[in-house]
Amino acid sequence: MATPTTIELDPAIKARLDQLAHSTGRSKAFFLQELIAQGMDDLEDIDFAGLAVECLPRGESTARPLDAVSATAKRPFKQRVRR
C-alpha cells in the first residue's frame, strides 16, 4: 500500500504536472510515482557504476571489455548508444 508523502514543487513544475495529468486523465500521483521510480533506478545505477570504478584499480573487479565478452558469447552484443 502506498504511503502519503508531501513535497514542495516549483509553481512552474506544478503547472506542468497539472496539465499532464489533465491531458492524459491520469493522476498527478501516478506521474510522480513513475518519475521517482525512474529516478531511483538511475541513481542506483550511477551508485553501482561508481562502486565498480572504485574496485577496478584495486583489482577487485572482474570487469572485461565488451569485445572480450562478445567474443565468448553465442551472439555478439550490440553496443547501445544512449541518446
N, C-alpha and C positions, 0 to 999 in steps of 0.2 A: 504494500500500500504506500502511496506517495505521502511524503511529509511536507506540509506547507513551509515555505521559506519566503522571506521578504528581501527584496533588493531594491536599490535606488537606481533608476535609469535616467540618463540624459533625456531631456524632453524630445529632442530630435529622434533618438533611438526609439523612444516610446511611441512616437507618432508613426514611425516606420513599422513597428511591430503591430500597432493597432490596425494600420492599413493592410498589412499582410494577412492578419487574422481575419479581417473583414472580407477581403477579396477572395480568400480561399475557403472560408467557412470553418476553419479550424480555430482552436482556442489559442490564446497567447501562451498558455501554459504548455501546450504541445510544442510550439516552436522554441520556447525557452529550454524545455527539456531536451529537445533534439540538439540545440546549439551547445548546451552544457555537456551532453554525452559525447558529441563530436570533439569538442574542445578538450575534454578529459582524455579521450583516446589519443589525440595529437600530443598533448603534454606528456602522457605516459610513454609514447613512442620516443619523444625527444629525450626524456629522462633515461630510458633504456639505452638509446644510442650513445648518450653521454657516458654511461657506465661502461659500455663496450669499448669506447675510445680510450677511456682511462686504463682499461685492462690490457690493451694491445702492447704498450711499451714494456710492461712488466711480464709479458709472455703468458698472461693468464687467460688468453682467448684463443679459440681455435678458428678464428676468422680466416677465410680464404677468399681470394679474388673470385669474382663471378665467373670468369672464363675457366678457372680451375674446377669450380663446382659444375659448371655446364658441361665440361668435357667428360665428367663421370656420370652424368645424368642420361636417362634413356632418351629424353628430348631436350634439346638445348633451351635454355631460358632466354626469353626476350627481355632486354633491358627496358624498363618502363621509364618514360620521360614524364616528369611531373610538370604540369602547366600551371 
